[in-house]
């Protein structure tokens, strides 16, 4: 119990970011703290507009609410959602109180999780600015321990290669722990009992996976070449069970006739790589034939100059993140493996730079992809679909999974169509779309379905080849997606001549993340910069799918 409160200075009407005269609280030395909250340098606490206990009442939250509740009411707060105040307690504890705003009784579980992420994200960002060094922080679970952990982890991500001490400390990850004694889980009903529950630890892992993808994408191209990307991912997977990593080189790609992929790699002196990850979460790492249920394929252009069809200089440095698809699927796989989700998966990422040189592919060149189809290269800046073509065919024909999903920062047209809030999904399967949409809503990492229509095939027709790698000025995202569909083995539309296949034997989705790649309009959870989306949605999708097998 807290024996008494002594206000050392008057409460002032100031926001939490104003350090000049922040409200201070001194707690008597006789006060007792729970073991989890002793000597904590920072606390993020949700609080109602009237200063009462917010949403979960435990010993720890009650103590902190008891410290600041009356002061919150006297601080002339306006009761707006996400309003923050900073208080100081014993042992140099910094407490950031975040207002919940008026709480509706009709909130769904998904809405509660979203509000939790925003409340905790707002408080965590303010608290980070008030801590001299990165230390342990206790976080109120609010409605959902999983969402609270995600909000704290994701909102405070910062990438920098500055060498001064204060800059290094700003990038040092904070250790977040739950303040509440009992975690609150976000429940999603499934039938077979295999569902991995969502709690504080899963939230930390989801957030860390998104931050890993962010770090990979933010890294400058000279520090994230195809070789370095493979080395970094291999290091991240060290110590995780049931994972096999295969790093293939140019000779391997040549032996598999991946000429579409290699046509892009031709212009750079950086060695190309084809990274393949096997996760055997269901089969337990058995030595038998590997039969993955899901294949994730990610575009891995570690720098995209456009090649001979070179881009303009303005903003070209952002093209270090054109490997966002590879970063997304490998980071999601890292979390899936770390959580031990019971499913078998294969992850394939073709990695190369797209550069101009005397050896580079030229507009008008015709190449033969791994599946034998000829492609006219109309524009070398439409290279993502070329590397994905061989990767999609390899994953779908060699392993024959039930589901194939690719992620790619593929088209500027998607940025125009959807902007930042949504990733565009093209899917041959209503069932697959429904489950992706559900996962995106759970993690507030949303998808929007785009049209997969045969009409767009007419736009990528070529006089001299089976396909053209561009489709004209209109519907750029749609023509890119329909191009990729041609390389997914198991779709009825791709059945070989003479066969009688009339139904798809695989579900396919192409996710264009070009718009969602970067956050320019920050919110309480998402700071400015490269986002690492849709990592959390992919993890959640796999979590749900594993429970249906």
N, C-alpha and C positions, 0 to 999 in steps of 0.2 A: 504494500500500500504506500501511497505518497503522503507523507505527513503534512506538508504544507507547501504553498507556493508563495514566492516573494517576487513581485514585479520590480525589477531594478530601474526601469525607466518607463515613462508614459508610452502607452500604445499610440502609434501614429498611423494616419491614413496613407500608407505607402504600399506600393507593390513589392513583391518579393525580390524583384531584380534591383531594387534601390537599397544599397547596402549602408547608406549613410546613417539611417536611423531606423534600423529594423527592430521589431518587437523582440524583447529579450525576456527569458524566464530563467530564474535560478531555482533549482530544486534542492531541498534540504539534504544534507549528507546522510540522514537517516532513511531516506527513501530506498526502497528495495526494487530492483529490476529483475525481470525474468532472465534466465541464463542466455536466452537468444538475443536479448536487447542490451545486455551489459556492455558499457563502454563503446557503444556503437557511434561512429563519427557522423552517421547520417540516417535520417528516417524520412520516408515518404508516406504521408498519411492522408486518406480521404476523409472529408468532413462535410456534413450537411450545412446548409446555409445558417441554421440556428445554432451551430457549434456542437451539436450532439453527435454521439457515435454514429458513424456512417452506416455501413452495411453488414459488417461482421463484428460480433462482439466476443472478444477473447480477452484473457488477462493482459496480454501485451498491448492490444489496441486500446483497451479501456484505460490503461495507465497513461498512454500518450494523449488520448483524448481528454483525460482528466487534467493533464498539464495545460493544454492549450484551449480547451473548449470555451471557457469564459473569456479568454483574451480574444479569441476569434470573433465572438459576438460583439465585443467592445471595439473591434478594429474598424468598424464602419464598413464592413464588406458589403458588396452589392448583391451577393448571392448568385452571381453568374456562374455558369459551368466553367470549370478549369481555372477559376480565380485562385491565385496562390499567395500565401504569406509565409515568411521565413521566421522561425522562432529558434531560440538557443536554450538548450537544457543542460543537464549535468554532464560532466566529463567531456565538455566541448562538443556535445551532441548538437547537430544542426537538424532541425525538424522543418520539413516543408509540408505545409498543409495545403491540400488542393480541394477546392469546393466541388461538390458533385452537381450543384444546381438542383432545380426541382426534379424529383424522381417520379416518373410515371409508374403506376402499378401494372401497366400493360406491356412492359418491356419483355421482349423475347430473350432467350438465352444468347442468341447471336448478338442482339443489341446490347445486352449487359456486358458481353465480352468486349465489344467494340468500345463501349464507354470506359471499361476498365483499362484497356490499353491507352486510351487518351488521358485518363486521369493520372495513371502512373507515369506515362511518358512525359506529361507536363511537369510533374513533380521531380522526376529524375533529371530532366534537363536543367531545371533551376538549381537543384541540389548540386549537380556537378560543377556549376559555376561558383558555388560557395565553398567547395572543399578545396583546400590548398593542394592536397595530393589525393590520388585515387585510393580509396579505402573501402571497407565493407559498408554496405548500405542495406538497411532493413526496409522492406516494401510491404505496404498494406495490400492484401490480396483483393480487396474490394469485393466484386462478385465472383471472380474467376482467378484462381492462382496461376493457371496456365497463361491467361491473357495478361495478367500483371507482370509475369516474368518476361513475356514477349515485349510488352511496352517499355519496361526498364532497359532491356538489352538493346533493342533496336533504336530507340529514340536517342541514345547517347553515343552512337557510333560516330567516330571522327577519324579521318584518314589524313596523315601528314608524314612527310619524310624530313621535317625540320629537325635540327639537331640540338637546339637549345633546351635546357632542362624543363622549362615550363611547357614547351611544345610537346616534348616527349611524354610528360605526365598527362597532358590532355588526351593523348592517344592510348594511355594505359587503361585496359579494361577495368571497370569497377566490379567488385564481387558483390552481387546482389543475393540477398537471402530473404525468405518470407518472414514477415513480422508476425503473422497470425499463427496460432498454434495448430489450427486445423485447415489444411488447404481446401479450397473450394473447386471442384472439378466441373468442367463444361461437359455435360453428358450428351452423347449422340447414340441413339438406340441402334443396336445391330443384333443379329440373330445367332451367331455361332459361338460367341464367347471369346473370340480371338482379338477383340478390339483392345488396342493399347490405350489405357486411360490417359486423359489429359490432366496434368498436375503441374506443380512448380518446375520440376526437373524437365518435363517435356517442353515447357515454355522457354526455359533457358536454352535448350538444344535447338528449338525452332529459330530463336533469335540469333544464336551463334551461327547457325547455318546461313541465314540471310546476311549476316555481317561478313562471313567468309566470302560469299559471292560478291559483296560490295568491295571488299579488299582486293579480290582478284581483278575486278573491273576497273577500280581506281588506279591500280598499279600502272606506271608508265610502260610503254611497249618495250623499252629496252630492258626492263626488269621483269617482264612477263612474256617472254618468247614462248613458242611451243614447247621447247625443251624445259624451260623454267616452270611453265605451267604444270607439266607432268611431274616434275620433281616436287613441286609444292603440294599437289594433290596426293601423291604417294606418301609424303610425310604426314599429311593430315589423317590418312587412313591407318597409319601405323598403330598397332595394338588393338584394332577393331576386329572382332571375330567374323568369320565367314565371308571374307572379302579377298578376291584375287584381282590384281592389277596387271594389265598387259600394256606396255608402251611399244607400239609398232612404229617402224621407220619407213622411209621412202621405198626401200626395196620390198618390204612386205606389201605396201600399197600397190606397187607395180605388179607383184605376183598375183594380186587379186583384181588386176585390171581396173583399178580405181582411177581411170584417166580423167574423169570429170574433176575429182578432188585434186589430182596432180596438175591439172591445167592451171589452177589458181596458184599453186605452190611454185610454179616454174619461174616466176619473176623475182623471187627473193633468194638471198643467200642464207637465210635462216632455215635450218633443216625442218621439214614438216614432220608432224607426229600424228598418229592415230591412237588416241587413248581409249582403252577398253576396260571397264570395271565390271566384274562379276560379283554380285551380292547374293549369297545363298542363305537367306534368312529363313526360308521354309525347309529346304533340304538339309540344312545344318552343315554345309560345307562338305557334303559327301563327294566321293571321287567318281560317282556315276555320271552319265550324260547330263549336261547342264541344259535344262529346259525352262528358261525364264518365262514368267507370266507377262511381264511388262518390259518393254524396251524404251529407254529414254535417250534421245539423240539431241545433241547440242551443237550449234554452229560455233566454231572456234577460230574466228579470224582475229588474231592477236593484234593486228593493226591493218586497217583498211584505207589505203591511199586512193583506191579506185582502180589501180593498175594503169594500163595504157589509157583508159577512159578516166583520167585522173580527176579527183574532186578539187573544188576550190580550196584555197588555204584557210579561209575563215572557218573556225570550228573543227578543223581536221583533227586536232589533238584528242577530241572526244572519241575518235575512231579507235582509240586504244581499248574501248569497251565493246568493240564489235564481236568479242568473244563472250558476250553476256549469256548467250544460250548455253555454252559449255560451262561457264561459271555457275549458272543456275542448276543445271542437271547434276553436276558433280557435287555441288554443295548440298542439294537436296538428298542425294544418295548418301553423303556422309552422315547426315542426321538420321536417315532411315536405318542405316547400318548401326549407328551408335545406339539408337533406341531399340534395336533388335526386333524390328517389325517383321513378322513371319511371312515373308514373300520372297520369291526369287526374281531378280532383276538383272538386266544388262544395260550398261550405259556406254554409249559410243560418242566420241567427240573428235571430229577431224580438225586438226590444228595447223594453221599456217598463217603467214602474212600475205597480203595482196599488194604487190609492189610492181612498179614499172621498171623494165630493164630490157636489154637486148634479147633476153631469153623469154620474156613474158608473152603470154597468150595475147593475140591481137584480135580486134573486132573483125568478124567475118570468118574466123577459124571455126572448123567443125571438129568436134571430139566425140568419142564413143564412151559412154558411161559403163559402169560395171554390169548393168543389166542388158547391154548391147544396143541401147537406143542412141541415135546420133543427135547431137545438140549443136546448133549454130550459136556461137557466142556473138551476140549483137552488141553487147555492152559489157566490158570487163568489170564494171562496178556493180553488176548483178551477179557477184561471185558467191554469195552465201548459198544460193540455191544449187550452185554447182558442187560445192563441197558436201552439202546435205544430201544430194541425190545419191551419191555412192554410199554414204553412211546409212541412209534409210534402207537402201536395198540390201546392204550387208546385214544389218540388224534383223530385218524382216525375213530375209531368205535363209540365212544361216541358222537362226535361232527359232524362227517361227513362233513368236510370242502371240498371246491373245490380244495385246494392246501395244500400239506404237505411238509415242508422243514425241514430237520434236519441239524444241524451243529455239527461237532465233531472233536476233535484232535484225529483221530481214528487210523491211521496206519503210522508207520515209513516208509513204502513203498511209501507213498505219498511224503515224504520228498525227497526220492531218485528220484522219477519220475519227480517232478515238481520244487523242491527246494522252494525258498521263493516267487517268483513273483506272482504265481497263486495259487488259491484254486481249488482243483479238484472237479468237479461236475458230478455226476451220475444222470441222469434224465430219467424217463419213458416218458417224454413229450417234443417234439420238441418246442412246444409253450412256455412252462415254461423255457426251456433252453434259448430260444431266448431273453426272457425278463430279465432273470438273467444276461445274457451276456451283454445286453444293459446297465443295471444298473451298472454293474462292470466297464464298459468302461467310463461311465459318471463320476464316482468317482475315476477312476484310481485305483480301488481295484478289480483286474481282476480275471476272472474265466477261467478254461480250461475244456472242456468236455471230460469225460472219458467213456469207453465202459461199457454199461449195457448189457451183453450178457449171454444168458442161459447156455453157455458152462461152466461158472464158477460155476454153481450149482453142477456140477459133482465133483468139488474139495471140496465141503463142505458136501458131502454125508457121512453118518455114518452107520456102520453096525448095531448099536444098538439103534439109535434114528433117528428122522426125519432130523435133521441137526447136523453138527459139528461146533463149534465156531471158527475153524481155517481151512485154506484151503491149507496148505503146503507152500513151500518156494516161489513159483512163484505167481505173480499177487496178492500180499497181499491186496492192496487197492480194487481191483475188487472183490475178494472173500468176503471181509468185506461188500461191498456195496450190493452184491447180497443176502447176509445173511439178511441184514436189509430190503430189499424189501419184504421178506417173511412175514413181520409183518405190512404191510400197508393195512388196510382194504379199499376196493373199487377198488383195482387193479384186473383186470380180472384173472391174474395168481394166485390170492389168493382166487378166488371164491370157496365157499363151494361145496362139492360134491353134485350132484343132481340139482344144479342151472344151469341156461342157460346164465349166464353173459358172454358176449364175448368182451365187451369194458370196458375200465377203466372209473370209475366214479370220479376219483380223479387224479390230477397231482402230481407227487412225485419227489423230488430232494433230494439227499444226498450230502452234501458239506463236504469234508474232508479237514480240515484246518491245518493239522499237519505241513505242510511245511510253510504255511503263518503265523503260530503262533508266530515265533520269527524272529526278524530282526538282522542279524549279519553283514550285509553290508549296513550301514546307507546311506541315501541320504538327500537332503535338507528338505524333509517332514518327513521322518521316522527315528528317532533316534534308536540306538541300544536298544534291549530289546524286551519284549513281545508286540505284535502289536495291539491287539484288532480288528484284521480283521476277517471277512469282515463286520463289523458293518455298515459302511457307505453305502456299496453296498446293504445290506439288507434294510436299510431305504429307499434308492432310489428306490429299486424294489417295495416296498410297496407304496411309493408315486405315482409311475406310475400306479400300479395296481388299486389303489383307483379311479383313473381318468377313468378307463375303465369299472367300475361296472355300 
